[in-house]
Amino acid sequence: MNCQFSAQERREIIALMNREIVPAIGCTEPIAVALCVAKATETLGCRPERIEARLSANVLKNAMGVGIPGTGMTGLPIAMALGAIVGRSEYGLEVLKDADKDAVEEGKKMIAEKRISVDLKSDISEKLYIEIEVFASGRRALAIISGGHTRFVRIERDDELLLHVETETSTNDATDGNSNEPQLTLRKVWDFALTAPIEELQFILEARRLNMAAAETSLKGDYGHAIGKLFRAESERNIMGDTLHCQIVGMTTAACDARMAGAMIPVMSNSGSGNQGLTSTVPVVVYAEQTGASEEQLTRALILSHLTVIYIKQSLGRLSALCGCVVAATGSCCGITYLMDGTYDECSAAVKNMIANLTGMICDGAKPSCALKCASGVSMAVMSALMAKNGRCVKSVEGIIDDDVDRSIRNLTDIGRDAMTHTDAMILHIMTNKS
């Protein structure tokens, strides 16, 4: 049964998408830490002499091994230093876009002088938690982000409380703890994408522009493990071929290569993750361009892909032990199924196929090798869509799949959010105890 949407309901869904689909430069966890440093520095009113960070395990995990844009360096200290030196909180997740060579040299000096410290905040349940305290000339300021990469919940200057937002026991959701957000189902996502007036949806084309530009830029350089270039190189094409499937995987992983290596390239993120934004955009665009889809079809396919990601993240949470490409590739799978002239039932089948295969892929932090997981997810997105179009769907007698697609999605998110909690702790233990 098709869902009918009032103008108000459409506005609410579009507003949700505009909150969750935003430009970002660099991996969102260290960039969110830099944003928090920038806010604390602005509150202090001068450059800090000392910066202390206390982070949740998931933020720490995702920030340890990823490149910081414009620095040629990895990890939190340089991101924090730049947040204090050139960061502007009004830029949001583009907080470091003014960084230059001089700022990087100043940041290196702060690090060498041991004026930056990073610790684990162990007494919290929130998975996305950033607490920054800065000091200068006997004064202090504090800023806390929790529940969302740009969601400030507490700001202090000396003994003065400037901001305090009440939070629930756990705000680790894609809607920043706001129960008034539109409650979605896959059917609602599908019907909205296919029936909303096209002029209301064209904002999503900015994701195409930014994320395809990131892929093209990556192919001209040498970033990360260069997985994207591997798929596009002529010598490797003799082995893998020059198929549409390889073009999809190659372009998506190219964009991921550049982002994880710290290229100063803006991308359109989804639910606080640039890689999720890339993986829910690039496969759909490449498929649409190579098959001659109209701009309206591409627009609706991108809306379907991105909104599916937002829907799944509503119950999974922003950060977990489950790799975000599982969710994002499920979104692009829906968009590709639609572009194959698929029906809603075929889209549901494709989603079940994705869940049957990729559930359990771990997130062991943001890093260049994320492009490998991106390749696995995107490759499976194409395969799942093809299976569905050929009447093939994993059945409810098989593993965690349910007859109801939304229940299957909940099974995925229950595992990623709750069952993999011990996995998350073990991943961090391994990462922080390597010789």
C-alpha positions, -999 to 999 in steps of 0.1 A, spaced: 0 0 0 15 33 -10 21 60 16 5 94 10 24 125 22 11 159 31 31 190 23 40 193 60 52 157 61 73 163 30 89 194 45 98 175 77 115 147 57 134 172 36 144 191 67 157 158 82 177 151 50 192 186 50 203 182 86 219 148 79 234 154 44 260 182 48 294 190 34 324 178 54 362 180 49 381 151 64 369 122 86 341 134 107 353 121 141 386 140 143 369 170 125 342 170 152 370 170 178 386 200 160 352 217 159 348 212 197 383 227 202 374 256 180 342 263 200 361 260 233 388 284 220 363 309 209 346 307 243 380 312 260 386 343 239 423 336 231 445 308 218 448 281 245 481 272 262 469 237 269 442 215 254 427 184 270 404 160 252 383 133 268 366 111 243 342 81 240 358 49 228 341 51 194 354 86 187 389 77 198 388 46 176 377 65 145 402 92 149 435 73 155 446 63 120 430 87 95 446 115 76 439 151 86 432 173 56 460 196 45 486 183 70 501 151 56 496 138 92 472 114 109 455 114 143 439 137 168 467 160 180 472 179 148 434 181 143 431 196 178 459 220 173 445 233 141 411 236 157 426 260 181 448 279 156 425 283 125 393 265 134 360 284 132 329 267 147 306 285 123 321 263 95 307 231 111 323 200 97 344 222 74 360 237 105 396 233 92 391 246 57 413 277 64 443 255 74 475 263 56 512 254 59 519 280 85 491 267 107 503 232 104 538 242 115 523 260 145 503 229 152 534 207 151 551 230 176 521 227 200 524 189 198 561 189 203 557 211 234 532 185 248 504 210 252 478 186 239 465 155 257 439 129 247 422 105 271 394 80 271 362 91 288 353 58 304 322 66 326 297 73 298 273 52 277 271 77 248 291 64 219 296 99 203 310 120 231 337 148 228 348 168 259 373 196 253 388 217 280 412 246 272 434 267 294 453 300 291 465 326 316 447 310 345 414 308 327 395 278 313 367 270 289 349 238 283 329 225 253 311 192 250 296 175 219 273 145 224 249 125 203 258 142 170 290 154 154 280 191 156 256 189 187 269 210 215 254 201 248 275 220 273 297 252 271 314 268 301 338 297 306 355 296 340 326 291 365 300 304 341 276 279 324 268 293 289 250 263 274 234 232 289 212 208 269 194 181 287 202 147 272 186 113 276 205 83 289 216 76 254 214 100 225 233 78 202 209 81 173 209 97 139 184 124 149 204 138 178 180 125 204 150 143 189 119 121 191 100 145 169 119 135 138 99 117 111 95 80 118 104 62 87 99 27 72 114 14 40 80 17 23 78 54 34 113 60 21 105 44 -13 72 62 -17 86 96 -7 115 92 -32 92 83 -60 63 106 -54 76 139 -39 75 168 -64 109 167 -82 115 204 -76 116 197 -39 143 170 -42 169 187 -64 190 197 -34 204 162 -35 222 169 -67 249 188 -48 259 154 -33 265 143 -69 287 173 -76 308 171 -45 313 134 -43 319 128 -80 345 156 -79 362 139 -50 364 106 -70 378 124 -101 404 143 -80 415 111 -64 421 94 -97 445 122 -107 466 117 -75 480 90 -54 460 86 -22 458 59 5 461 24 -10 449 37 -44 421 10 -46 401 32 -70 431 35 -94 436 -2 -92 401 -7 -107 407 19 -134 443 10 -144 446 -6 -179 468 -34 -167 443 -45 -140 414 -42 -164 428 -72 -182 420 -92 -151 388 -75 -138 374 -61 -170 360 -27 -178 325 -35 -167 299 -12 -152 303 -31 -119 341 -23 -119 334 14 -127 311 17 -98 335 1 -74 365 20 -88 349 54 -86 335 49 -51 367 36 -36 387 64 -53 367 90 -34 372 70 -2 410 67 -9 413 105 -10 391 112 19 408 87 43 442 99 32 434 135 44 429 152 10 416 188 14 385 178 -6 349 185 6 324 157 3 287 154 10 283 133 42 254 114 54 245 109 91 278 123 102 300 102 79 317 112 47 323 76 37 286 70 41 278 100 19 302 88 -8 290 52 -7 253 63 -10 260 87 -38 288 76 -62 275 41 -71 241 55 -79 255 83 -101 279 60 -120 251 35 -127 227 63 -138 252 80 -161 263 47 -177 228 35 -183 214 68 -197 190 75 -168 173 109 -168 182 136 -143 148 130 -126 155 93 -123 190 101 -109 175 126 -84 149 101 -71 175 73 -69 198 95 -48 170 105 -25 161 69 -21 197 59 -14 204 87 11 171 85 29 174 47 33 208 54 51 192 79 74 164 55 81 187 27 91 209 50 111 179 61 132 180 27 150 217 18 146 231 51 159 258 72 145 288 52 158 289 14 164 311 -16 158 293 -21 125 311 -6 95 291 23 81 296 11 45 272 -18 53 244 8 58 255 32 30 259 4 5 224 -8 14 212 27 5 230 27 -29 216 -8 -35 181 6 -32 189 34 -56 204 10 -82 175 -13 -79 152 16 -87 173 25 -117 170 -11 -129 132 -4 -131 128 -23 -99 96 -24 -78 93 -18 -41 92 -56 -35 124 -60 -55 140 -32 -35 130 -50 -2 145 -82 -15 177 -64 -24 179 -50 12 175 -85 26 202 -98 4 225 -71 17 218 -78 53 222 -115 48 258 -110 36 273 -79 52 260 -79 87 289 -82 111 315 -63 91 335 -46 118 344 -9 121 380 -8 133 384 30 129 387 54 101 418 48 80 430 43 43 419 7 43 383 17 47 384 18 9 386 -20 9 354 -23 29 338 2 7 347 -20 -23 331 -50 -6 299 -31 2 295 -15 -32 302 -47 -50 275 -65 -29 251 -36 -36 253 -44 -73 250 -82 -67 220 -78 -44 201 -56 -68 208 -81 -97 196 -110 -75 164 -91 -66 157 -83 -103 161 -120 -111 136 -130 -84 162 -141 -59 159 -132 -22 173 -147 10 144 -163 28 133 -159 64 144 -195 72 180 -183 65 198 -167 94 187 -133 106 164 -125 77 128 -119 84 98 -119 60 93 -82 69 121 -60 56 118 -35 84 123 -63 109 153 -75 90 167 -40 92 161 -40 130 179 -73 132 209 -57 115 208 -26 138 202 -46 170 233 -66 162 254 -36 153 242 -14 182 239 -39 211 253 -73 203 286 -60 190 293 -38 221 319 -63 234 334 -65 198 338 -27 199 357 -28 232 379 -56 219 387 -37 187 397 -6 207 418 -28 230 436 -43 201 442 -10 184 456 7 215 478 -22 226 497 -30 194 535 -31 198 
